[in-house]
Amino acid sequence: MDPLSDVLSLLKPRSYVSAGFDAGGDWSIQFADQHDRIKCYAVISGGCWLSVEGVADALRLEEGDCFVLPSGRPFRIASDMRLAPTDAGTIFPPARDGGVVTYNGGGDFFLAGSRFAVSGHNAGALMAMLPPIVHIRRESDQAALRWSVKRMMQELHDRAPGGFLIAQHLAHMMLIQALRLHLAEKPGDVGWLSALADRQIGASITAMHADPAHRWTVQELAERACMSRSTFALRFRETVGETPMEYLTRWRMVLAGDRLENSSDPISVIALSLGYESESAFSTAFKRAMGCSPRQYSRDGDRALRTRNGKKAAADLPEFVMG
């Protein structure tokens, strides 16, 4: 797979909800930390402002616009940003999939959205690699994303056979579609995602993902990028935000964490598959990157899985997409 597919496949979307929000008059609503949730929206009518934590300027959204919030950060939507915000928890009760919450009588603004959670120890780290906002403006691009949002709403509302699997594929499709469009519109942004759009730096990242066990050197990666070693090292750090070797180690540890959490492979096998000659060398690198030993990480993952299974009924209760 390509690097973007590698990362998104590890996010493992689950817990899908789709619904609508119909607002009237003046309003301002604040949403807390989204706890590893990714949200996709389409503005069906009216307009509003969107403010995401860590992003300097509020974004104006108009009818037809689509946007995705891949990072799980707190955010605010409002008809007027000067208004004091109301906490979303007081407005959005649990609701059925495909339902609509009406606020202030509705009629002035309508937003359709789909939300899905991502799971796993690495979810937070993987989401941090994604942009805080993806804003889709072009009509041709909006149409495809709007179709995906509405289709997910339909699948979750109808609950036809196979609907859950369709929702899962739609979740991945919406996210990939939005991120592709983001890359096309903002190729000069700094960060891992934008680095993939850089033909030379992207080639080196693709090489690391294709063979993470290889003993890559900066020189080898520079050759993949068709650059001198010094120029490559500088440009990689400027584009990605870390050195090539730091990126390689971090990606190896993400892969290791996924296998510790989702497979029965012994640590020695995982270590060898990721290019470490000994379990002790791998464990040292893992603890430095992840903050705990592989065995502790694996035990914590097993405990979390047992807890999730034991509380499945509660975890699967519907929650409104905006909340």
C-alpha positions in Angstrom: 0.0 0.0 0.0 1.0 3.6 -0.3 1.8 5.6 2.9 -1.6 7.4 3.2 -3.4 4.0 2.9 -1.0 2.5 5.5 -1.8 5.2 8.0 -5.6 5.3 7.4 -5.8 1.5 7.5 -4.5 1.5 11.1 -7.2 4.0 12.2 -9.8 1.3 12.0 -13.1 3.3 11.9 -15.9 2.1 14.1 -19.0 3.4 15.9 -20.7 5.2 13.0 -23.4 7.8 13.4 -25.0 10.1 10.8 -27.6 12.8 11.4 -28.6 16.4 10.7 -28.6 19.8 12.5 -31.3 22.4 11.7 -30.8 25.8 13.3 -32.6 29.1 13.3 -31.8 32.7 14.4 -28.5 33.4 16.2 -26.5 30.6 17.8 -23.0 29.6 18.9 -22.1 26.0 20.0 -18.9 24.7 21.5 -17.9 21.1 21.1 -15.3 19.6 23.5 -12.4 17.3 22.7 -13.7 14.8 20.2 -11.8 11.7 21.7 -10.5 10.1 18.6 -13.5 11.0 16.4 -13.4 12.1 12.8 -16.3 14.1 11.5 -17.4 14.8 7.9 -20.0 17.5 7.2 -22.0 19.0 4.3 -23.7 22.4 4.6 -27.0 21.8 2.9 -28.4 25.4 3.4 -27.4 28.6 5.0 -24.0 29.5 6.3 -21.9 29.5 9.5 -18.5 30.1 11.0 -16.2 27.3 12.1 -13.4 27.6 14.6 -11.0 24.8 15.5 -8.7 24.8 18.5 -5.1 25.6 17.4 -6.2 27.2 14.1 -5.7 31.0 14.1 -8.7 32.1 12.0 -12.3 31.1 11.9 -13.5 29.6 8.6 -16.6 30.8 6.8 -18.8 28.1 5.4 -21.6 28.5 2.9 -24.2 26.4 1.3 -22.6 23.6 -0.6 -19.4 23.6 1.3 -18.1 20.3 2.8 -15.6 20.0 5.5 -13.8 17.3 7.5 -12.4 17.5 11.0 -9.8 14.7 11.1 -7.8 15.6 14.2 -10.4 15.3 16.9 -9.7 18.8 18.3 -12.4 20.8 20.1 -14.3 23.1 17.8 -17.0 25.7 17.6 -19.7 26.5 15.0 -21.7 29.7 15.1 -23.9 32.0 13.1 -21.9 34.8 14.7 -18.5 34.3 16.4 -19.2 37.3 18.7 -21.9 35.3 20.6 -21.0 33.5 23.8 -21.0 29.8 23.0 -23.4 27.2 24.4 -22.0 23.8 25.4 -23.0 21.2 22.8 -23.9 18.7 25.6 -26.9 20.8 26.5 -28.3 20.8 22.9 -27.5 17.4 21.4 -29.1 14.5 23.2 -28.5 10.9 22.0 -30.4 10.5 18.8 -31.1 7.8 16.2 -29.0 7.5 13.1 -30.5 9.6 10.3 -32.3 11.8 12.8 -32.3 15.6 12.9 -31.8 17.9 15.9 -33.7 21.3 15.6 -32.4 24.4 17.4 -34.1 27.8 17.8 -36.9 26.6 15.6 -34.6 25.8 12.6 -35.1 27.0 9.1 -32.0 29.1 8.6 -29.1 26.6 8.5 -28.9 22.9 7.9 -25.9 20.7 8.3 -25.7 17.0 7.5 -22.9 15.0 9.0 -21.3 11.6 9.6 -19.1 10.8 12.6 -16.9 7.8 13.2 -14.6 6.9 16.0 -11.2 5.4 15.4 -9.7 2.8 17.8 -6.4 1.6 19.0 -3.5 2.8 21.1 -2.1 4.7 18.2 -5.2 6.5 17.1 -4.2 9.8 18.7 -0.7 9.8 17.2 -2.1 8.9 13.8 -4.7 11.6 13.9 -2.1 14.1 14.8 -0.5 13.5 11.4 -3.7 14.8 9.7 -4.7 18.4 9.2 -7.1 20.0 11.7 -9.6 21.1 9.0 -10.1 20.0 5.4 -12.4 22.5 3.7 -13.8 21.5 0.3 -14.9 24.5 -1.8 -15.0 23.4 -5.5 -18.4 22.3 -6.7 -17.2 19.2 -8.5 -15.4 18.0 -5.3 -18.2 18.9 -3.0 -20.7 16.7 -4.9 -18.7 13.6 -4.3 -18.3 14.2 -0.6 -21.9 15.2 -0.2 -23.0 11.9 -1.8 -20.8 10.0 0.7 -22.3 11.8 3.7 -25.9 11.3 2.5 -25.2 7.7 1.6 -23.9 6.9 5.1 -27.0 8.6 6.6 -29.2 6.4 4.5 -27.3 3.2 5.3 -27.3 3.8 9.0 -31.0 4.8 9.0 -32.2 1.9 6.9 -30.1 -0.8 8.6 -30.3 -3.0 5.6 -28.1 -6.2 5.4 -24.5 -5.3 4.9 -25.1 -1.7 5.9 -22.4 -1.7 8.6 -19.7 -2.8 6.1 -20.8 -0.2 3.6 -20.7 2.5 6.4 -17.1 1.3 7.2 -16.0 1.6 3.6 -17.8 5.0 3.2 -16.0 6.3 6.3 -12.6 5.4 4.8 -13.6 6.8 1.4 -14.8 10.1 2.8 -11.6 10.6 4.7 -9.3 9.6 1.8 -11.3 11.7 -0.6 -11.1 14.8 1.6 -7.4 14.4 2.3 -6.6 14.0 -1.4 -8.5 17.2 -2.2 -6.6 18.9 0.7 -3.3 17.9 -0.8 -4.3 19.1 -4.2 -5.4 22.5 -2.9 -2.6 23.1 -0.3 0.6 21.3 -1.6 2.9 23.7 0.2 1.7 23.1 3.7 4.2 21.8 6.3 3.6 18.3 7.7 3.6 14.6 6.9 0.5 14.7 4.7 1.9 17.5 2.5 5.2 15.7 2.3 3.5 12.9 0.4 2.6 15.4 -2.3 6.2 16.3 -2.7 7.5 13.9 -5.4 11.0 13.6 -4.0 10.3 13.5 -0.2 7.2 11.4 -0.9 9.4 8.8 -2.7 11.6 8.4 0.4 8.6 8.0 2.7 7.1 5.5 0.3 10.4 3.5 0.4 10.3 3.4 4.2 6.7 2.3 4.3 7.3 -0.4 1.7 10.2 -2.0 3.7 10.3 -0.8 7.3 12.7 -3.6 8.3 15.4 -2.4 5.9 18.4 -0.7 7.5 17.8 2.6 5.8 20.5 5.2 5.9 20.0 8.9 5.1 22.2 8.4 2.0 20.0 5.6 0.7 16.8 7.6 1.2 18.4 10.7 -0.4 19.1 8.5 -3.5 15.5 7.4 -3.6 14.6 11.1 -3.6 17.2 11.9 -6.2 18.8 14.5 -4.0 22.2 15.0 -2.2 22.4 13.7 1.3 22.6 17.1 2.9 19.9 18.7 0.8 17.6 15.8 1.4 18.1 15.8 5.2 17.4 19.5 5.4 14.3 19.4 3.2 12.9 16.3 4.9 13.1 18.0 8.3 11.6 21.2 6.9 8.8 19.4 5.2 7.9 16.6 7.6 9.0 18.3 10.9 11.4 15.6 12.0 14.5 13.9 10.6 14.3 10.9 8.3 15.5 8.5 11.0 13.1 9.9 13.6 10.3 9.4 11.1 11.4 5.8 10.3 11.6 4.9 14.0 8.2 6.4 14.8 6.6 4.5 11.9 8.2 1.3 13.0 6.9 1.8 16.5 3.4 2.5 15.2 3.5 -0.8 13.3 4.8 -2.6 16.3 2.0 -1.2 18.5 -0.6 -2.3 16.1 0.7 -5.8 16.0 1.1 -6.0 19.8 -2.5 -4.9 20.1 -4.1 -6.9 17.3 -1.9 -10.1 16.8 -0.5 -12.9 18.9 3.0 -12.5 17.4 5.7 -12.7 20.0 7.8 -9.6 20.6 10.9 -11.3 19.2 9.2 -11.9 15.9 7.8 -8.3 15.7 11.3 -7.0 16.5 12.9 -9.0 13.7 10.2 -8.0 11.2 10.9 -4.3 11.8 14.7 -4.5 11.4 15.9 -5.0 15.0 18.4 -7.8 15.5 17.5 -8.3 19.2 14.4 -8.1 21.3 16.3 -5.9 23.8 17.2 -3.3 21.2 13.7 -3.2 19.9 12.3 -2.9 23.5 14.6 0.0 24.2 13.5 1.8 21.1 9.9 1.0 21.7 9.9 2.3 25.3 11.7 5.5 24.2 9.1 6.2 21.5 5.9 4.9 23.2 6.6 5.6 26.9 6.2 1.9 28.1 7.7 -1.5 27.3 6.2 -3.7 24.6 4.9 -6.2 27.2 3.2 -3.4 29.2 1.7 -2.0 26.0 0.4 -5.5 25.1 -1.0 -6.1 28.5 -2.8 -2.7 28.5 -4.2 -3.4 25.1 -5.6 -6.8 26.2 -7.1 -5.1 29.3 -8.7 -2.4 27.1 -10.1 -5.0 24.8 -11.6 -7.0 27.6 -13.1 -3.8 29.0 -14.6 -2.9 25.6 -16.1 -6.4 25.2 -17.5 -6.3 28.7 -19.2 -3.0 28.1 -20.2 -3.5 24.5 -23.8 -2.7 25.0 -23.0 0.6 26.7 -20.3 1.5 24.1 -22.7 0.9 21.3 -25.4 3.2 22.5 -26.2 5.8 19.7 -24.6 9.2 20.2 -25.6 12.2 18.1 -23.1 12.9 15.3 -22.5 16.5 16.4 -21.7 15.7 20.0 
